[in-house]
């Protein structure tokens, strides 16, 4: 479905209580990213803006796996949350400024 650093990844929508979504503490999550299968799994109960955020969060994990970024679990979760929460705004501002600067309209 998509490629990061020459690795092919898939996205599957699964039942809310699919074992793949179970965390080590026994609780279920809304999404997960499996580096072994190169698959992002998202619970079918997720929709709308929350779906976008969960998908973005899991793609951030996929990128970290594909580029062999080594972090603690806590650091990895923090970065994925920052990207999923603020990434679109950061990219929008960057694009706006980049095109202004490139076009000579930024002062």
QUIGI-V335828 format. One record per residue. N is the residue number from 1. RES is the residue in three letters. PSI is psi in whole degrees, 0 to 359 (none if undefined). OMEGA is omega in whole degrees, -180 to 180 (* if undefined). D_LAST is the distance of its C-alpha to the last C-alpha in Angstrom with 2 decimals. Layout:
BEGIN
((N RES PSI OMEGA D_LAST) (N RES PSI OMEGA D_LAST))
END
This chain:
BEGIN
((1 UNK 322 175 41.20) (2 UNK 164 -174 38.12) (3 UNK 134 173 37.49) (4 UNK 122 178 35.70) (5 UNK 46 179 36.03) (6 UNK 21 173 39.00) (7 UNK 129 180 40.79) (8 UNK 131 -179 41.86) (9 UNK 151 176 41.62) (10 UNK 160 174 43.27) (11 UNK 129 177 42.89) (12 UNK 136 174 46.07) (13 UNK 126 -174 46.62) (14 UNK 166 176 49.65) (15 UNK 150 -176 51.95) (16 UNK 327 -177 50.81) (17 UNK 28 174 53.60) (18 UNK 134 -179 53.39) (19 UNK 334 179 54.28) (20 UNK 337 -179 51.13) (21 UNK 1 -179 49.16) (22 UNK 128 176 51.34) (23 UNK 164 178 49.87) (24 UNK 334 -180 52.12) (25 UNK 3 178 52.75) (26 UNK 351 178 54.26) (27 UNK 153 179 51.54) (28 UNK 145 179 49.90) (29 UNK 169 -179 46.18) (30 UNK 339 180 44.18) (31 UNK 160 175 43.09) (32 UNK 160 -178 43.54) (33 UNK 121 -178 42.57) (34 UNK 110 -179 45.45) (35 UNK 328 -179 44.59) (36 UNK 317 -179 48.17) (37 UNK 355 -176 48.27) (38 UNK 49 -177 44.55) (39 UNK 137 171 44.65) (40 UNK 129 179 42.68) (41 UNK 130 179 45.08) (42 UNK 135 179 44.04) (43 UNK 138 -179 46.48) (44 UNK 352 177 47.29) (45 UNK 350 -178 47.03) (46 UNK 135 179 43.22) (47 UNK 172 174 41.36) (48 UNK 219 -178 38.20) (49 UNK 326 178 35.15) (50 UNK 322 177 37.31) (51 UNK 314 179 38.26) (52 UNK 314 -177 34.62) (53 UNK 317 179 34.04) (54 UNK 316 179 37.31) (55 UNK 313 179 36.63) (56 UNK 316 179 33.16) (57 UNK 313 -177 34.75) (58 UNK 327 175 37.51) (59 UNK 325 176 35.28) (60 UNK 318 175 33.45) (61 UNK 315 -180 36.94) (62 UNK 319 178 37.71) (63 UNK 317 179 34.64) (64 UNK 318 177 35.70) (65 UNK 315 -175 39.23) (66 UNK 332 179 38.25) (67 UNK 14 178 36.19) (68 UNK 42 175 38.84) (69 UNK 122 -177 36.65) (70 UNK 115 180 39.16) (71 UNK 166 171 38.62) (72 UNK 163 177 40.97) (73 UNK 319 -179 41.65) (74 UNK 317 178 39.84) (75 UNK 317 -179 36.67) (76 UNK 316 179 36.79) (77 UNK 319 180 37.23) (78 UNK 314 -180 34.37) (79 UNK 315 179 31.92) (80 UNK 320 178 33.28) (81 UNK 319 178 32.96) (82 UNK 314 180 29.33) (83 UNK 314 -177 28.48) (84 UNK 329 -177 30.62) (85 UNK 319 -172 29.27) (86 UNK 353 -173 25.53) (87 UNK 315 -178 24.93) (88 UNK 318 179 24.10) (89 UNK 317 179 21.42) (90 UNK 315 -180 19.89) (91 UNK 319 178 19.99) (92 UNK 314 180 18.61) (93 UNK 317 179 15.48) (94 UNK 313 179 15.21) (95 UNK 316 -180 15.75) (96 UNK 311 180 13.22) (97 UNK 319 -180 10.36) (98 UNK 312 -178 12.10) (99 UNK 326 175 12.39) (100 UNK 314 -179 8.85) (101 UNK 315 -180 8.01) (102 UNK 327 -179 11.34) (103 UNK 1 180 10.94) (104 UNK 17 -178 7.98) (105 UNK 4 -178 6.50) (106 UNK 129 180 3.78) (107 UNK none * 0.00))
END
